[in-house]
Amino acid sequence: MAKKIETMTQIGEYISRGANAFLVQEYKICLIFITIMGLIIKLTVDQKQGWGNFATAISFWTGSLTSIISGFIGMKVAVFSNYRTAYKAQFSLADAFKVAFRAGCVMGFALSSLSLLVLNTLIIIYRAAYTIDPSEKDNLTTEHCPADAKYYECPQAGDSLISSVYEAIAGYGLGGSTIALFGRVGGGIYTKAADVGADLVGKVEQDLPEDSPRNPATIADNVGDNVGDIAGMGSDLFGSFAESTCAALVVLASAGHQRFYTSQFACSDSVKDYVDVAWCSDSDAFLFYPVLLSSLSIIACILCAVFATNIMSVNQTDQIEKTLRYQLIISAIFLAVALLVAGYLGLETPDNAYQMNPAGLNKTSINNLILPVEDGFTIADGAYYDLTPGAAYICCLSGLIVGLMIGILTEYYTSNAYKPVQEVSESCKTGAATNIIYGLALGYLSCVIPVILLGIAAYISHKTLGLFGIALAALGMLSNLAVGLAVDSYGPISDNAGGIAEMSELGEETRHRTDALDAAGNTTAAIGKGFAIGSAAFVSLALYGAFITRSKTNPYGVKPEDAFVITDVQVTDALLFSGLLIGAMLPYAFSAMTMKSVGKAALEMVFEIRKQLTENPKIRTGEELPDYERCVAISTKASLKEMVGPGALVIVTPIAVGLVFGPRAVAGLLPGALVSGVQMAISSSNTGGAWDNAKKYIEAGKLKDGDVIKKKGSDEHKAAVIGDTVGDPLKDTSGPSLNILVKLSAILSLVFAPFFQTTGWLVCPLNENPPPNGQFKKCD
């Protein structure tokens, strides 16, 4: 036993060193990029604000560094837990499950709490830093307002530049998603280059077992699970949380074009103007409601996280997926209560208070918060949304329910306990071609119900509270972030445990247990991807709404005739429709680039594995160990090189379109990428997950041809391995990265919206006078 423990810890150390080395190299590149990107934001965005010279840049750097820390924490937790899970699997399936799931919980709660802490700190600092001192009252017009500004566009003494504060904080979400893009793409290329190479040569050509120590790419494959599925996924879901919260804050703070005031309450109806108003205390405290939602969600997740490990028992392999499914359902029930409580705590209004609308200066004594409709300045009859706790709860609950249903549907389409994956396994009897056909069909079909559900939830949320309702639906779906991260990261930890068990020769029974944990992990990873993709749809739509809202007003300090202002969004607009087509193309171009990158890296890996096995036959017999470090170096070098192209595509495209064609073209680009990308992401992730579990279905001896059981080494198994190999870049590189493409394009456009409004070089009219609708800036 002591010898086995030593071997396990040694292999765990190999994996840890490889993951550390890759992340250090990747984050060095990321630090160079975010430094340059932050300076670009300062020069193009912050100088347009007229305040806070580095406000958006600082929030961008903060979000980037928090995302880096999140990924690193996730990796450290995983490499600390993988060999411990393998050790426990020798004695009990239940103990191994507890170690893997509790490790996932540590990661989930650490990341969600860290992201919330940093964001809340940033909000408090910015609100305190950018408040106008009453002594500056006489200088407000010249220092803080354009010469031709209307009265309600200028702040008064003691007022916070509230809308601009939250627009600057949107840089936090941009930073998080930028790092997530490189983490998902770079980590995905790394892990799949090793995985594909190991499968093609080790399993197909050399007939080696899964994770055999005689396979030179085995360590690189296990390292990839940590840098791609753990660190990359952690940064990804951190980015989703940051963006959804920032979208809610921007939409809420900017509601009704209220650039400097929020919906405020006067303590008397005798007020006729903003002069000498006696404001009720904490009249804008409701702006913390999105943050309060996330805070109570973490508490609810903590209370129910013990269900999977202390209440349910996992003594049989068929109980693993059932326990994880019940954990998601129980957490959703707890969260439904927490979201309701948050509404009454965060949206309570002062008694007998009158709400003031800064545009129309009218008062409404309904004791409810009011959000004007997106196109209205004044609060007319029927032209506003009642922001009541009940209305907010409907939006949050719709997102929560749809997220849970997407998770359950994902399990149905990717678990080998159900008919769809079993059909894919059956198709392997006639070869790899039919396996590929069935897998692709499964992925396409799996888009139908989730997309319909997303559409229904989006409609309900928008009808209830407009764009803010969409943002709340995203927060409702991501309220399960802590448990979702736990369930998702459980999979790669179990996968690593299986590899360590095989390399340490812990025995057939131990490997059987880790394979069962891993098979459930594939499904939970697919469920996690489903959550990420579904939330990306809502987050992107909310960010799009914030972008449109921000683009409907002149950039601060810019004259109306010198800026593009979007007055409406119509698909029949030729420029907008052109942007729509280009946006719909982006996910295809992005997928092609990432999959080709995996292919290139895998090709180099295949040559290296063949070379080692050919030049040193003792590796094949187990007399000597392979050169693991050489394969790790190949994956590291290839992934760092190949992640640049897809990353540049996502970052450069919206900036280039906005720079050249202005915000109207971007208003078409974003929904095009959203509609196309979400469906491609669902299809890719579910297709790859189904192929993987179809292979494991055969390996478990569940596929029969008459009375003959088809197992490892059979022609059916080889056909399944080919399908799994094709699906690897789909489910672990292209698919998960597509939701970042959708979100990052939207948050990038929101942050750069003021810059786009002063460019648009190729759409200036030929005449010197701008059209009356203000859609074009004046050409000099």
C-alpha positions in Angstrom: 0.0 0.0 0.0 2.8 2.4 0.8 4.3 1.9 -2.6 0.9 2.7 -4.3 0.5 5.8 -2.2 4.0 7.0 -3.2 3.1 6.3 -6.9 -0.2 8.2 -6.6 1.4 11.2 -5.0 4.2 11.2 -7.5 1.8 11.2 -10.4 -0.3 13.9 -8.7 2.9 15.9 -8.5 3.6 15.5 -12.2 0.1 16.7 -13.0 0.4 19.6 -10.6 3.7 20.8 -12.0 2.5 20.5 -15.6 -0.7 22.5 -14.8 1.3 25.1 -12.9 3.8 25.5 -15.7 1.1 26.0 -18.3 -1.0 28.5 -16.3 2.1 30.6 -15.5 3.0 30.8 -19.2 -0.6 31.5 -20.2 -1.1 34.2 -17.6 2.2 35.9 -18.6 0.7 36.4 -22.0 -2.6 37.4 -20.6 -0.9 40.0 -18.3 0.8 41.6 -21.3 -2.5 41.7 -23.2 -4.6 43.1 -20.4 -2.0 45.9 -19.8 -2.2 47.0 -23.4 -6.0 46.5 -23.6 -6.4 48.6 -20.4 -4.4 51.5 -21.9 -6.6 51.3 -25.1 -9.7 51.5 -22.9 -8.2 54.5 -21.1 -7.5 56.3 -24.4 -10.7 55.5 -26.2 -13.4 55.1 -23.5 -12.3 56.8 -20.2 -11.4 60.1 -21.9 -15.0 60.2 -23.4 -16.5 60.0 -19.9 -15.2 63.3 -18.8 -14.4 61.9 -15.4 -12.3 59.2 -13.8 -9.3 59.2 -16.1 -8.7 55.4 -15.5 -12.1 54.4 -14.1 -13.1 51.8 -16.7 -9.5 50.7 -17.2 -9.0 50.0 -13.5 -12.3 48.0 -13.3 -11.1 46.1 -16.4 -7.7 45.2 -14.8 -9.5 44.3 -11.6 -11.8 41.9 -13.4 -8.9 40.4 -15.3 -6.8 39.7 -12.2 -9.8 38.3 -10.3 -10.5 35.9 -13.2 -6.8 34.8 -13.2 -7.0 34.2 -9.5 -10.3 32.3 -9.9 -8.7 30.0 -12.5 -5.6 29.4 -10.4 -7.7 28.6 -7.3 -9.7 26.1 -9.3 -6.6 24.4 -10.6 -5.0 24.2 -7.2 -8.2 22.6 -5.6 -8.4 20.0 -8.5 -4.7 18.9 -8.3 -5.0 18.7 -4.5 -8.0 16.4 -4.8 -7.5 14.1 -7.8 -5.1 11.6 -6.2 -7.0 11.7 -2.9 -10.1 10.7 -4.8 -8.2 7.8 -6.4 -7.0 6.7 -3.0 -10.5 6.7 -1.5 -11.8 4.8 -4.6 -9.8 1.7 -3.5 -12.0 1.3 -0.5 -15.4 2.8 -1.2 -17.3 4.4 -4.1 -19.1 6.6 -1.6 -15.9 8.0 -0.1 -14.4 8.7 -3.5 -17.6 10.5 -4.5 -17.5 12.7 -1.3 -13.9 13.8 -1.9 -14.5 14.7 -5.5 -17.8 16.6 -4.8 -16.5 18.4 -1.8 -13.5 19.6 -3.8 -16.0 20.9 -6.3 -17.8 22.7 -3.5 -14.6 24.3 -2.3 -14.0 25.7 -5.8 -17.6 26.7 -6.3 -18.0 28.7 -3.1 -14.5 30.2 -3.2 -14.9 31.5 -6.8 -18.4 32.8 -6.4 -17.6 34.5 -3.1 -14.4 36.0 -4.4 -16.1 37.5 -7.5 -18.9 39.0 -5.4 -16.5 40.4 -2.8 -14.3 42.1 -5.4 -17.3 43.5 -7.4 -19.0 44.9 -4.2 -15.7 46.5 -3.1 -15.3 48.1 -6.5 -18.9 49.5 -6.4 -18.4 51.0 -2.9 -15.1 52.6 -3.9 -16.4 54.1 -7.1 -19.5 55.4 -5.6 -17.5 57.1 -2.8 -14.8 58.4 -5.2 -17.0 59.9 -7.8 -19.4 62.1 -5.8 -19.6 65.8 -6.5 -18.7 67.9 -3.5 -21.3 70.5 -2.5 -18.6 73.2 -2.6 -18.4 72.7 -6.4 -22.0 73.7 -7.0 -21.2 76.9 -8.7 -18.8 75.2 -11.1 -21.0 72.3 -12.1 -22.2 73.7 -15.4 -18.7 74.3 -16.8 -16.9 71.4 -15.3 -19.5 68.6 -15.5 -22.0 69.4 -18.2 -21.8 70.1 -22.0 -22.6 73.7 -22.9 -25.8 72.7 -24.6 -26.9 70.1 -21.9 -30.5 70.1 -20.6 -31.1 70.7 -17.0 -31.7 67.1 -16.1 -28.5 66.0 -17.8 -26.4 67.9 -15.3 -25.7 66.6 -11.8 -26.4 68.7 -8.7 -24.2 69.2 -5.7 -23.8 66.0 -3.7 -25.2 63.8 -6.4 -23.2 60.7 -7.6 -22.6 60.4 -11.3 -24.5 57.2 -10.9 -25.0 56.0 -14.4 -21.4 56.7 -15.4 -20.2 54.9 -12.3 -21.9 51.7 -13.3 -20.9 52.0 -16.9 -17.3 52.2 -15.8 -17.7 49.2 -13.6 -18.8 47.2 -16.7 -15.1 47.0 -17.4 -15.0 44.4 -14.5 -17.1 42.0 -16.6 -15.0 42.7 -19.7 -11.8 41.8 -17.8 -13.3 38.6 -16.5 -14.5 37.4 -19.9 -11.3 38.4 -21.7 -9.3 36.1 -19.4 -12.0 33.4 -19.7 -11.7 33.5 -23.5 -7.9 32.7 -23.3 -8.5 30.2 -20.5 -11.1 28.3 -22.3 -9.5 28.4 -25.8 -5.9 27.8 -24.6 -6.9 25.2 -22.0 -9.2 23.5 -24.4 -6.6 23.3 -27.1 -4.1 21.9 -24.6 -6.3 19.2 -23.2 -7.7 18.1 -26.5 -4.4 18.0 -28.3 -3.2 15.5 -25.6 -6.4 13.6 -25.5 -6.8 13.2 -29.2 -3.2 12.2 -29.6 -3.4 9.7 -26.7 -6.6 8.1 -28.1 -5.5 7.8 -31.7 -2.2 6.2 -31.1 -2.6 4.7 -27.6 -6.1 3.2 -27.9 -6.7 2.8 -31.6 -3.2 1.9 -32.9 -1.5 0.4 -29.9 -4.6 -1.0 -28.1 -3.4 0.5 -24.8 -5.9 0.9 -22.0 -7.3 4.3 -21.1 -4.7 6.4 -19.2 -2.1 3.7 -19.5 1.3 4.7 -18.0 2.9 3.4 -21.2 1.2 6.1 -23.2 3.5 9.1 -23.5 0.6 11.6 -23.6 -1.1 10.3 -20.5 0.2 13.0 -18.1 -0.4 15.8 -20.6 -4.0 14.5 -21.0 -4.6 14.7 -17.2 -2.9 18.1 -17.0 -5.3 19.3 -19.7 -8.3 18.3 -17.5 -7.1 20.8 -14.9 -6.1 23.8 -17.2 -9.1 23.5 -19.5 -12.1 22.0 -17.7 -11.2 23.4 -14.3 -9.2 26.7 -14.7 -10.8 27.7 -18.0 -14.3 26.8 -16.7 -13.8 28.7 -13.5 -12.8 31.8 -15.4 -15.7 31.3 -17.7 -18.4 31.1 -15.1 -16.8 34.0 -13.1 -17.1 36.0 -16.3 -20.8 35.1 -16.6 -21.4 36.2 -13.1 -19.5 39.5 -13.5 -21.2 40.3 -16.8 -24.7 39.5 -15.7 -24.3 41.6 -12.6 -22.8 44.5 -14.5 -25.6 44.3 -17.1 -28.2 44.5 -14.4 -26.5 47.4 -12.8 -26.0 49.4 -16.0 -29.6 48.9 -17.2 -30.9 49.8 -13.8 -28.7 52.9 -13.3 -29.4 54.1 -16.9 -33.2 53.3 -16.9 -35.1 56.0 -18.8 -32.0 57.8 -20.0 -31.4 59.0 -16.4 -27.7 59.8 -16.8 -26.9 61.1 -13.4 -30.0 60.4 -11.2 -31.6 57.1 -10.2 -35.3 56.8 -9.5 -35.3 58.9 -6.3 -37.9 59.4 -3.6 -38.9 62.8 -2.2 -40.4 62.8 1.3 -43.0 65.4 0.4 -45.2 66.1 -2.6 -44.6 69.9 -2.3 -41.4 69.6 -4.4 -41.7 71.5 -7.6 -38.1 71.2 -8.8 -34.9 69.6 -7.8 -33.9 72.6 -5.8 -34.1 72.2 -2.0 -35.4 68.6 -2.3 -35.5 66.7 1.0 -34.5 63.3 -0.3 -35.4 60.2 1.8 -32.3 58.4 3.0 -30.9 55.6 0.9 -33.2 56.5 -1.9 -30.9 54.6 -4.4 -30.1 51.7 -2.2 -32.1 49.5 -4.6 -29.2 49.7 -7.0 -27.5 47.1 -4.7 -30.4 44.6 -5.4 -28.4 42.6 -8.1 -25.5 42.2 -5.7 -27.9 41.2 -2.9 -29.4 38.5 -5.1 -26.0 36.9 -5.6 -25.2 37.2 -1.9 -28.3 35.4 -0.7 -27.8 32.8 -3.5 -24.4 31.8 -2.1 -26.0 31.4 1.4 -28.8 29.2 0.0 -26.2 27.1 -1.9 -24.2 26.6 1.3 -27.2 25.5 3.2 -28.1 22.8 0.7 -24.6 21.7 -0.4 -24.5 19.0 2.3 -27.4 17.1 0.6 -25.2 15.1 -1.9 -22.6 14.1 0.7 -24.4 13.9 4.0 -28.0 13.0 3.2 -27.9 10.9 0.0 -25.7 7.8 -0.1 -23.8 6.8 -3.2 -23.1 3.1 -2.8 -24.0 1.9 -6.3 -22.8 3.3 -9.6 -26.4 4.1 -10.8 -26.8 6.4 -7.7 -24.1 8.9 -8.8 -26.0 10.8 -11.5 -29.3 10.5 -9.5 -27.6 12.2 -6.5 -26.1 15.0 -8.5 -29.5 15.6 -10.2 -31.3 15.7 -6.9 -28.6 18.1 -5.6 -29.4 20.5 -8.5 -33.1 20.3 -7.8 -32.8 20.8 -4.1 -30.5 23.8 -4.6 -33.1 25.3 -7.0 -35.8 25.0 -4.3 -33.6 26.7 -1.7 -32.8 29.4 -4.3 -36.4 30.0 -5.1 -36.9 31.0 -1.5 -33.7 33.1 -1.4 -34.6 35.0 -4.5 -38.0 35.9 -3.1 -36.4 37.2 0.2 -34.0 39.3 -1.8 -36.8 41.1 -3.6 -38.4 42.2 -0.3 -35.0 43.2 1.3 -33.7 45.0 -1.8 -36.7 46.7 -3.3 -38.5 48.1 -0.3 -39.5 51.7 -0.8 -39.9 54.5 1.8 -43.4 54.8 3.2 -45.6 57.6 1.7 -42.7 58.7 -0.6 -43.1 60.3 -4.0 -41.0 59.1 -6.8 -39.3 61.8 -8.9 -38.7 61.4 -12.6 -35.7 63.6 -13.5 -36.8 64.1 -17.1 -40.4 65.2 -16.6 -40.1 66.3 -13.0 -43.4 64.7 -12.3 -44.2 62.8 -9.1 -46.0 59.5 -8.5 -47.1 58.4 -5.0 -47.5 54.7 -5.6 -44.8 53.6 -3.2 -43.2 51.4 -5.8 -40.0 51.7 -7.7 -40.7 52.7 -11.3 -38.6 51.8 -14.4 -39.5 53.9 -17.4 -39.8 52.0 -20.7 -36.6 51.9 -22.7 -37.8 54.6 -25.2 -39.4 57.0 -22.7 -38.1 60.0 -20.8 -41.3 60.7 -18.8 -43.5 58.4 -16.7 -46.7 58.5 -18.5 -49.7 56.1 -18.1 -48.6 52.6 -19.1 -45.1 53.8 -20.1 -43.3 52.4 -17.1 -42.6 49.1 -15.3 -43.5 48.6 -11.6 -40.3 47.3 -10.1 -42.0 45.4 -7.3 -40.5 42.5 -5.4 -43.1 40.2 -7.1 -42.1 41.4 -10.6 -38.4 41.0 -10.0 -39.1 37.5 -8.5 -40.9 36.4 -11.7 -37.9 37.4 -13.8 -35.4 35.7 -11.5 -37.5 32.6 -11.1 -38.0 32.2 -14.9 -34.2 32.1 -15.3 -33.7 29.7 -12.4 -36.3 27.3 -13.7 -35.1 27.4 -17.3 -31.5 26.8 -16.1 -32.6 23.7 -14.1 -34.6 22.4 -17.0 -31.7 22.9 -19.4 -29.5 20.9 -16.9 -32.0 18.1 -16.8 -32.4 18.0 -20.6 -28.6 18.0 -21.0 -28.4 15.0 -18.7 -31.0 13.2 -20.9 -29.1 13.8 -24.1 -25.6 13.1 -22.8 -26.1 10.3 -20.1 -25.8 6.7 -21.2 -28.6 5.9 -18.8 -31.1 7.2 -21.4 -32.1 6.3 -24.9 -30.4 9.0 -27.0 -26.8 7.9 -26.0 -27.8 4.3 -26.1 -28.9 4.7 -29.7 -25.5 6.3 -30.5 -23.8 3.2 -28.9 -26.0 0.9 -31.0 -25.0 2.7 -34.1 -21.4 1.7 -33.5 -22.3 -1.8 -34.6 -22.1 -0.6 -38.2 -19.0 1.4 -37.9 -17.7 4.8 -37.1 -19.6 6.6 -39.9 -23.0 5.8 -38.5 -21.8 6.7 -35.0 -20.8 10.1 -36.3 -24.1 10.6 -38.1 -26.2 9.6 -35.0 -24.0 11.9 -32.7 -24.4 14.9 -34.9 -28.2 14.3 -35.2 -28.4 14.1 -31.4 -26.6 17.4 -31.0 -28.8 19.2 -33.4 -32.0 17.8 -31.8 -30.8 18.7 -28.3 -31.0 22.4 -29.3 -34.8 22.4 -29.8 -36.3 22.4 -26.3 -33.6 24.5 -24.6 -33.9 27.3 -27.2 -37.7 27.3 -26.9 -37.3 27.5 -23.1 -34.8 30.4 -23.4 -37.2 32.2 -25.7 -40.2 31.8 -23.3 -38.2 33.0 -20.3 -36.8 36.0 -22.3 -40.3 37.0 -23.4 -41.8 36.7 -19.9 -38.9 38.6 -18.3 -39.0 41.4 -20.9 -42.8 41.8 -20.6 -42.4 42.0 -16.9 -39.5 44.5 -16.4 -38.0 45.2 -19.8 -34.3 44.9 -20.3 -33.8 44.8 -16.5 -36.0 41.8 -16.4 -33.7 40.0 -18.9 -30.7 40.8 -16.7 -32.6 39.4 -13.7 -33.3 36.2 -15.6 -29.6 35.8 -16.1 -28.9 36.4 -12.5 -31.6 33.9 -11.6 -30.0 31.3 -13.7 -26.6 32.0 -12.3 -27.9 32.1 -8.7 -27.0 28.4 -8.8 -23.4 29.2 -9.7 -21.8 27.8 -6.5 -23.5 24.4 -6.8 -23.2 24.5 -10.6 -19.4 24.9 -10.3 -19.2 22.1 -7.8 -21.1 19.7 -10.0 -19.1 20.8 -13.1 -15.7 20.6 -11.5 -16.5 17.2 -9.9 -16.2 15.7 -13.4 -12.6 16.6 -14.3 -11.5 15.7 -10.8 -13.0 12.2 -11.2 -11.5 11.9 -14.6 -8.0 12.6 -13.2 -8.7 10.2 -10.4 -9.3 7.5 -13.0 -6.1 8.3 -14.8 -4.1 8.2 -11.6 -5.7 4.9 -10.6 -4.7 3.3 -13.9 -1.2 4.6 -13.8 -0.8 3.5 -10.2 -2.2 0.1 -11.0 -4.7 0.2 -8.2 -6.7 -2.7 -9.5 -9.7 -3.4 -11.7 -12.3 -2.7 -9.0 -10.8 0.7 -8.2 -10.7 1.5 -11.9 -14.4 0.4 -12.2 -15.4 2.9 -9.5 -13.4 5.8 -11.0 -14.9 5.0 -14.4 -18.4 5.2 -12.9 -17.5 8.5 -11.3 -16.0 9.7 -14.6 -19.0 8.7 -16.7 -21.3 10.7 -14.4 -18.7 13.5 -14.5 -19.1 13.7 -18.3 -22.8 14.3 -17.8 -22.3 16.8 -15.0 -19.7 18.6 -17.2 -22.3 18.8 -20.0 -24.8 20.1 -17.5 -22.4 22.8 -16.4 -21.8 23.7 -20.0 -25.6 23.9 -20.4 -25.9 26.3 -17.5 -23.0 28.4 -19.0 -24.6 28.5 -22.4 -28.1 29.3 -21.2 -26.8 32.1 -18.9 -24.7 33.4 -21.8 -27.8 33.9 -23.9 -29.5 35.9 -21.1 -26.4 37.8 -20.2 -25.7 38.7 -23.8 -29.3 39.9 -24.4 -29.1 42.0 -21.2 -25.7 43.4 -22.3 -27.2 44.1 -25.7 -30.0 46.0 -24.1 -27.5 48.0 -22.0 -25.5 48.8 -25.2 -28.6 50.0 -26.9 -29.6 52.1 -23.9 -26.2 53.6 -23.7 -26.0 54.3 -27.4 -29.3 56.2 -27.3 -27.7 59.1 -25.4 -24.8 61.3 -26.4 -21.4 60.4 -24.9 -20.7 62.6 -21.9 -19.1 65.9 -23.1 -19.9 65.3 -26.8 -22.2 67.6 -28.7 -25.2 65.8 -30.3 -24.2 66.8 -33.8 -20.9 65.1 -33.3 -22.2 61.7 -32.2 -24.0 58.7 -33.5 -27.2 58.2 -31.5 -29.3 55.1 -32.1 -32.9 56.1 -32.2 -34.4 52.7 -33.0 -33.4 49.2 -33.9 -35.0 47.8 -37.1 -34.0 44.6 -38.9 -34.9 46.3 -42.2 -32.1 48.8 -41.7 -29.5 47.8 -44.3 -26.5 48.5 -42.1 -28.0 46.7 -39.1 -28.9 43.7 -41.2 -25.4 43.5 -42.7 -24.1 43.4 -39.1 -26.6 40.7 -38.3 -25.2 38.4 -41.0 -21.6 39.0 -40.0 -22.4 38.3 -36.4 -24.1 35.0 -37.3 -21.0 34.0 -39.2 -18.6 34.6 -36.3 -19.4 31.4 -34.3 -18.7 29.3 -37.5 -15.4 31.1 -38.1 -14.5 30.8 -34.4 -15.3 27.1 -34.3 -13.3 26.4 -37.4 -10.3 28.2 -36.0 -10.4 26.4 -32.6 -11.0 22.9 -34.1 -8.2 23.4 -36.6 -6.0 24.5 -33.8 -6.7 21.2 -31.9 -6.1 19.3 -35.1 -2.7 20.9 -35.6 -1.6 20.4 -32.0 -2.9 16.8 -32.0 -1.0 16.0 -35.2 2.3 17.0 -33.6 1.3 15.0 -30.5 0.6 11.9 -32.6 4.0 12.1 -34.3 5.7 12.4 -30.9 3.9 9.4 -29.4 4.6 7.3 -32.4 8.2 8.3 -32.3 8.7 7.4 -28.6 6.9 4.0 -28.9 8.9 3.2 -32.1 12.3 4.3 -31.0 12.0 2.7 -27.6 10.1 -0.6 -27.6 10.7 -0.9 -23.8 8.1 1.8 -23.3 5.4 -0.5 -24.9 6.4 -3.4 -22.6 6.4 -1.2 -19.5 10.1 -1.7 -18.8 10.8 2.0 -19.2 8.7 5.1 -18.6 7.9 7.5 -21.6 9.1 11.0 -21.8 6.0 12.6 -20.4 7.5 16.1 -20.2 8.1 16.2 -24.0 4.3 15.7 -24.6 3.5 18.3 -21.9 5.8 20.8 -23.6 4.2 20.1 -27.1 0.7 20.8 -25.7 1.8 23.9 -23.9 3.6 25.4 -26.9 0.8 24.6 -29.3 -2.0 25.9 -27.2 -0.3 29.2 -26.3 0.4 29.7 -30.0 -3.0 28.7 -31.3 -5.1 30.6 -28.8 -4.1 33.9 -30.3 -6.1 33.7 -33.5 -9.5 32.8 -32.1 -9.0 35.4 -29.3 -8.2 38.1 -31.8 -11.2 37.3 -33.8 -13.6 37.8 -30.9 -11.9 41.0 -29.6 -11.1 42.7 -32.8 -14.3 42.1 -34.7 -16.8 44.3 -32.6 -14.2 47.0 -32.2 -13.4 47.1 -35.9 -17.1 47.1 -36.9 -17.9 49.9 -34.4 -14.9 51.9 -35.4 -15.7 51.8 -39.1 -19.5 51.6 -39.3 -20.6 53.0 -35.9 -23.0 51.6 -33.3 -25.8 50.7 -35.7 -23.7 48.0 -37.3 -22.7 46.7 -33.9 -26.4 46.7 -33.0 -26.8 44.0 -35.7 -23.6 42.2 -35.0 -24.4 41.3 -31.4 -27.8 39.5 -31.9 -26.4 37.7 -34.9 -23.6 36.2 -32.8 -26.0 35.5 -30.0 -28.6 33.6 -32.0 -26.1 31.6 -34.0 -23.6 31.0 -31.2 -26.0 29.7 -28.5 -27.3 27.0 -30.7 -23.9 26.0 -32.0 -22.6 25.8 -28.4 -25.5 23.6 -27.3 -25.1 21.3 -30.3 -21.3 21.0 -30.0 -21.3 20.3 -26.2 -24.0 17.7 -26.3 -22.7 15.9 -29.4 -19.3 15.6 -27.8 -20.7 14.5 -24.4 -22.9 11.9 -26.1 -20.0 10.4 -28.0 -17.9 10.2 -24.9 -20.6 8.4 -22.8 -21.5 6.1 -25.7 -17.9 4.9 -25.6 -18.1 4.4 -21.8 -21.4 2.5 -22.3 -19.5 0.0 -24.4 -16.6 -0.1 -22.0 -18.9 -1.0 -19.2 -20.1 -4.0 -21.1 -23.7 -2.8 -21.6 -23.7 -3.1 -25.5 -24.9 -6.5 -26.7 -25.1 -8.0 -30.2 -27.4 -10.9 -29.6 -25.8 -12.8 -26.7 -22.4 -11.4 -27.3 -21.2 -8.5 -25.1 -19.1 -5.9 -26.8 -16.4 -4.5 -24.7 -13.0 -2.8 -25.0 -11.0 -3.9 -28.0 -14.1 -4.8 -30.1 -14.8 -3.2 -33.5 -17.7 -1.4 -31.9 -15.5 0.1 -29.2 -13.0 1.3 -31.8 -15.8 3.0 -33.7 -16.9 4.6 -30.4 -13.4 5.8 -29.7 -13.3 7.5 -33.1 -16.6 9.3 -32.4 -15.3 10.3 -28.9 -12.1 11.6 -30.5 -14.0 13.7 -33.0 -16.2 15.0 -30.2 -13.4 16.0 -27.9 -12.7 19.4 -29.5 -16.4 20.0 -29.9 -17.3 19.5 -26.2 -14.2 20.8 -24.6 -12.8 23.5 -26.9 -15.2 25.0 -29.5 -18.5 24.5 -27.6 -17.6 26.0 -24.2 -15.7 28.8 -25.9 -18.6 29.9 -28.0 -20.6 31.2 -25.1 -17.6 33.4 -24.2 -17.6 34.7 -27.8 -21.3 35.7 -27.4 -20.8 37.4 -24.0 -17.4 39.0 -24.7 -18.7 40.6 -27.9 -21.6 42.1 -26.0 -19.6 43.4 -23.0 -16.9 44.7 -25.2 -19.4 46.7 -27.3 -21.0 48.0 -24.1 -17.7 49.3 -22.7 -16.7 50.8 -26.1 -20.1 52.3 -26.9 -19.1 55.9 -26.3 -16.1 55.4 -28.6 -18.2 53.9 -31.4 -20.5 56.9 -31.2 -17.7 59.3 -32.3 -16.3 57.2 -35.1 -18.2 55.3 -37.8 -15.9 56.6 -40.5 -17.6 54.9 -43.5 -21.2 55.8 -42.8 -21.0 59.6 -42.8 -23.6 61.2 -45.2 -22.4 63.1 -48.2 -24.2 66.3 -47.2 -22.8 68.6 -44.5 -25.9 68.6 -42.4 -26.8 65.6 -40.3 -30.2 64.1 -40.7 -32.8 65.2 -38.0 -33.0 61.8 -36.4 -29.4 62.1 -35.2 -28.3 58.7 -36.6 -25.3 60.1 -38.3 -22.6 62.4 -37.0 -21.6 65.5 -39.0 -18.8 64.9 -41.5 -16.1 67.5 -41.6 
